[in-house]
Amino acid sequence: MKTQATVVDPLIDRLCTAVRLGEVHAITERIKDDLESFIPSEGLTLPERFRRAKPDTYARRLLYRDHDLGFTAVVMTWGPGQRTALHDHAGIWCVEGVMEGEMEVTRYELLAEEGNGLYRFAERGSAHARAGSAGALIPPFEHHVLANASPDRVALTLHVYGGDMDHCDVFQPESGDRGELYRRCSKRLSYDD
């Protein structure tokens, strides 16, 4: 499935080459390197439909799906200040790159399952990411929060998944005395437009 965008098709070719490496750490490292070298600091130009922010939540738009190699590339459009809840990636590897704007990425470590749908997490740092930066998430180290760091600009991110991420678990804060306690809820994911 070609994207019909002359700027994006060479990137898709690189992603296909990386996924053919077959080993998760090699794939994610190559994709991370490719995103950081391919996306200029001023951002990557995409068709206009990928730039439209939604008023109430970030938008997920499918850029590319490869059934043979089993991966997808998804563009997320973030309005000013929009963010995710603490979430996982349903056991799927992912490489996330900032294409435009600035994002705040906060990592969490799962410490324990407490029972009754409750989980204990500890925040393990955050990073301020600008256009041209990328990072990999490989289960079980996949829990994080993403947020558009700008109060007045749209941000665009590219997420390359080792599958079609159609669901995830989100973790809502609860009270706790030994670290942060969260309640797990399943969330179905779909594409906008």
N, C-alpha and C positions, 0 to 999 in steps of 0.2 A: 504494500500500500504506500504509494508515494504521496507526499504532502502537497505537491505542486507549488512549493515555495522554494525558489532558487537559493535563498539564504539558508533554509532549514534542511534541504535534502542532503547536502554534504555532511551535516551533523548526524542525520539518521544513518548514513552509510558508516560513519565512525561507530555509532552505537551498535549496529549489527556486527561489525568486526569485533568489537569488545565482547559482546555476548557469546560469540563463537569460541572464545577462549575456554568456556566451559566450567571453570572453577570460580566460585563466588568471590573470593578475595581478589583474584586477578581481574575479574570482570569489573568489580566496583572500583578498583584502583585505576584501571584504564579509563572507565567512564568519567571518574572524577577528574583525571588529568585532561581528558578530551574536553570536558565542559569548561575547565579553567583556561585552556588554551584557545578554545573556539569562541567563547563569549567575551567580547571586549568589555572594558570597564564602563563604557557608555551604554552597554546593553545590546541585546540581539533583536533585530527587527523581525517582527512576526505579523501575519495578517491581522487586520483590525479587529476581527471577532474575538481574538485572544486578549485584547486589551480592555474589554468592557468589564468594569467592576460591578458587583451586585451590591445593593444597599445594606443587606442584612448579614451577609456571610461571604467568605471567599468563594470564588468560582473554580470549578474543576472542568477542564476542557481537554478532550482526547486529541493529542497531536498525532500520535502514531501507535498502531498496534501491529505486532508481528506474531501471527499465529504459529509459524514454523519455529521461530526461535524462542517464543514464549515470553515476550516482554512488551511493556507499554511505555509510552512517553506521554506525560500529562502536563499541561500548562495550568498553573494556578494563578489566578488574578486576585490580588489582595487590595481592598479599599483601605484608605488611611485608618490605622489602628486596628484593623481586623486581625483575629488570631484564632488558633485552634485551641481546643481543650488538650490536656495531657492525653496522649494516645499512643497506640502501637501501630505496627504495619502488618498485622495479621500473619506474622512469620515470613514475610516476603522481604528480600533485600531491596534496597532503594538507594539511589544517588540523587541528591537534591542540589540544584544549582540556582543561584540568583541571576536572573536575566536582566532585570531592571529594578532600580530602587534599592532599598535596604531592608533586611530582615533580621530579627532577633531570634536566635535558636537556643532554647534552653533544654539541656539534656537531663534525664532522670535515670536513676538506677532503681530497678525493682528489688526491694530488700526481702519481702516476705509476702506470702499469701496468708491472710489472717482468717479466712473462712467467711462464709455468708456473703460472698461477693466483695469482700474488703481486701485491699492490698496496701502495703506500706512501701512508699517511695522516698528516696532522698534526691534532692536536686544536686547535680554534679557539674554545675557551671553553665555559662551561657557564652555565646559568641555573637558578635555583630557582623553580619555578612553583607557585602556589597556586590554589585553586578560583577560577574566574572569569578566569584568564589563558589566552591562546591564542597559537599561532604557526603560520606557514605554511612548508611545504617544497615548493619548486618545483625539479624536476630541471634542471640536474645538481647542485644544492645540496640534497641529500636525505639525506646520511649522518649518522647520529647514534646515540646510546645513550639509552634512557629507563630511569629507575629510580625506584621508590617511595622517596622520601626518608625515610619514617618507619620506625622499627624496630618499631612496635607498632600501626599503623593501616592499614586497607585504603585504597587510593586508586582513584578511578575517572577514566578519561579518555575523551573522545569524539574519534574520528578520522573526518573526512569526507574520502573519497577520490574522485578523479576517475576512478573505475572500480571494479572489484571486485578488490581486491588479494589474489590467491590464491597468490602466491609473492613471494619477495624473495631478495636475496643477503645472506648474513651473512659477516662478515669476522673470522676468528679470528687472534689475535696470533701472530706468528713473531718470531724475533730479527732485528735490523737495526741497521746502524751509521749510516744517514743518515735518521733519522726512523723512524717506526713502520711495520713491515712486517707485512702481514696476508695470510692465505690465504682466497680467496673460496670459499664453498660455497653451493649453491642450497638454498633451504628452501621447502617447500610449506606453505601456510597454510590453516587451516580454521577453522570456527566451533565454539565450544563450545555445549552444550545445544541 
